[in-house]
Amino acid sequence: SNGSFTFSTSLDDGAAYSVTVSTNPSAPTQTCSVTSGSGNLSGANITAVSVTCTTGNKIIWLTNKKTDGSIGTGGIAGADAMCADTTDVNHPNNGSSYKALIVDGTNRIACTTANCGGGATEHTDWVLYTSTPYVRQFESFPIGTTNSAGIFTFNLTNGVSTSTNNSWTGLEADWTSGSDCVNWTSAAFEQGGNMGSQNAINADAINIADSQNCRDNVTPLYCVEQ
């Protein structure tokens, strides 16, 4: 974690020391480097060693395949399966795993209070990492950087796409869970689901004004690199 640190095993005066990174953090994925990490003890504790970690860009992309409100094989798992499908022509195929930016209020939750007032502890199987920059797949244009609660604060730098179409999200404008086509299992006209506008930089990116019927709207999904 950030701040000072002390190793549990002491070294004798005059002994050589070398501090290295054993395993880089994976949530979010970071690359860490050590400054002043080696030398010899000389009559005092070593206090000059510092570790700096940087977070790399992660990709958000849109599936080429589209779905109505009964997503794929159904539910969050069906949405994630669409994002994991390497036969989709839009899939980055860069060795990373991907999940759908979509919620159902039970199996996947972004926030239980408006804009995650309680912080990242409100997440359930959430797909965005905290304090992480996200980019578009092909142009690598920046979309935005998440905050310490693992959500975007609007406005974004760029939309997820230049397309004016929409995608299922199940999100309200404040990142709480909304309408979701019966947990993404129904393509009935009378059921509704929340959508986001693919090119929006404001909260429309996750929630356009009204819930849309689950039968007639067939859309791609937002997919997020894990």
N, C-alpha and C positions, 0 to 999 in steps of 0.2 A: 504494500500500500504506500501512498505518499507519506513523506516524512522521514525521520531518522530511523535507523535500525541497528541492532546489535546481534552479532552471531553468538550462539550459545556456547561454542567451544573457543577457549582462549588460546593464544599462541605465545610462545616464549619471546622475551625481548631479543631482538636480532633476527628472528625468524622471517622467512619470506612469506608473503601473502599474495593471493591472486583471487579477485572477486569476478565472477562471470555470471551470466544469466543462464539458469538451468532450463527453464521453460517459459516461453513468451506467453502472456495472457491471451485467452481465446474468447473472452466475452466482455468487451469487444476484442477482436483480433488486434494485437499491438506488437510492435517491434521495439525491444528495449536494448539500450546500450549503456555501458559502464564507463565513467570517467574517473581517472586516477585510481584504477582498480588493482594495481600491483605495486609492490615495493618491499621494503623490509621494516619491521618494527624497530623503533629507536627510542626506547625509554618512555613512550607515551601511547595512548590509544590513537588509532587512525581515525580521523574525522573528515577526511577530504574525499572519500569515495562517494560518488553520486550515481544514481540510476535515472535515465531519462527514457520514457516510453512514448511513442507516437502511434497514433491510430491511422490506419490506412483507409482509403476510400472503399466503400462497398457499393454494389450495383443494385438499382431497382429497375426492373424491366417489365414489359407487358407481354403476356402470352400472345402468340399468333392465334391459337385456338380460342374459341369463345364458348360461353356457357349461359344457360338460363339460370333460374334461381335454384334448381336442383343440381348443384355443382358436381360435375364428374361422377364419381362413385358415391357422392353424397357427403355433405358436411365439410368441416374443416379438413378432414383427412383427404377428401376428394379434391379440395382446393389445393392443398399442398402437393398432391399427386400431379396436378396439372403443372405446377411450377417445377416439379422434379423431372418432368418428362423431357428427356434430352432429344427426343425426335421433333419437338416443337422448333420450328425454324428460327425463332427468336431466342432460344435458350443459349446463354453464353458459353456453355460447355467448357468452362475454365477450371473444372475440378471442384468447385465449391458446391455446397448444397443450398437450396432455395426453398422458402416457404411463402405462402400467400399472405399479403397484407389485407386481412379480412378477419372479422370477429363474429362471434355468435352469442356473446354474453355469458357463456358457460365454459366451453372448451378453450376458447381464446379470448382474452380480454386485454385491451390496452389500458384503460383507466376505469376505475369504479366511481371516481369523483371527477368533476370537471377539470380537464387538463392535468390529471394525476396530481391533485393537491397533496396527496400522501406520498408522492414520489414513486420510484420504480417498484416498490413493494406491492403496488396495485396490479402488476402484470400477472397474467396467466398465459403461459406459452406464447408470449409476445414476440414479435419478429424483428423489431427495431432495437438496436443496441443503444446504450447511453453514450452521449458525447461523441458521436461517430458521423463523419461526413459521408453522404450518399451522392452518387452520380448516375447519370443515364448510361445505358449500356454502350451504345455505339459511338456517340459523340464525346462521351466522358464529361459532358457539361455538368456542373454542380447542381444538385437539386436542393440540398440544404444539409445542415448539421443538426443532429438531434440534441436535445438538452439533457440534463442530468436525470430526468425522469423517463428518457427513452422515447420521446415524441418530438415532432417538429413544432416549433412556434412559427406561426405565419406572419409575414409572407415568406414563401420559399424563394430561392434564387431563380430557379427555373421549374416548370412543371415536369412531371415524370415523362411526358411526351409532348410533341407539338399537336397531336390529334385533339380535336374538339369532342371526341366521343367520351363515354363514361365507363366506369368499371365498378363492379360490386365491391362494397367495403363493409357494410353493416354498421358503419360508424356514424355517430352524431358529430357535429362540428367541433365539439369540445373533447373528442376522443373517447367518450363513453359509448357503450353499446346501444344500437338502435334496432331497426327492423332488419330481419335476416331470413326471410322466406322459410320460416319454420326451421331454423338452424341449418339453412341451405340444403333442404331436402325436398322443397316443394316448387313445382313450376305451375302452380295454380294462378289463374288471373286475379283472384280475389286476395291473394297474399302479396305482401310488399317487402321490398328490401332497399336499404340505403345504398347510394352510389356516390362515387366521386368523379369529378371532371379531370380527365387525363392531362390537360394542359394548364390547369389552374395553378396559381401560386398562393391564393388565399385558402381559407378553409373549405372552399368548394372542391379542393383536391380530394377531400375525404368524404364530403357530404354536400350534395346539391340540395336544392330547396325541399323537394318532396320525395317521399318513399315511392319507388317505382314498382309496377306490377311484375311478378316473378315469371310470368309466361312469355310476354312479348319482348322483353329486354334480354338480348343475348350479347354478352360482352366478354372481352378479355379480362384477365386478372392482373393486378399488381403483384409482382414477385420480388422478394427481398433476399439478398445474399446473406447467408448465415456464417 
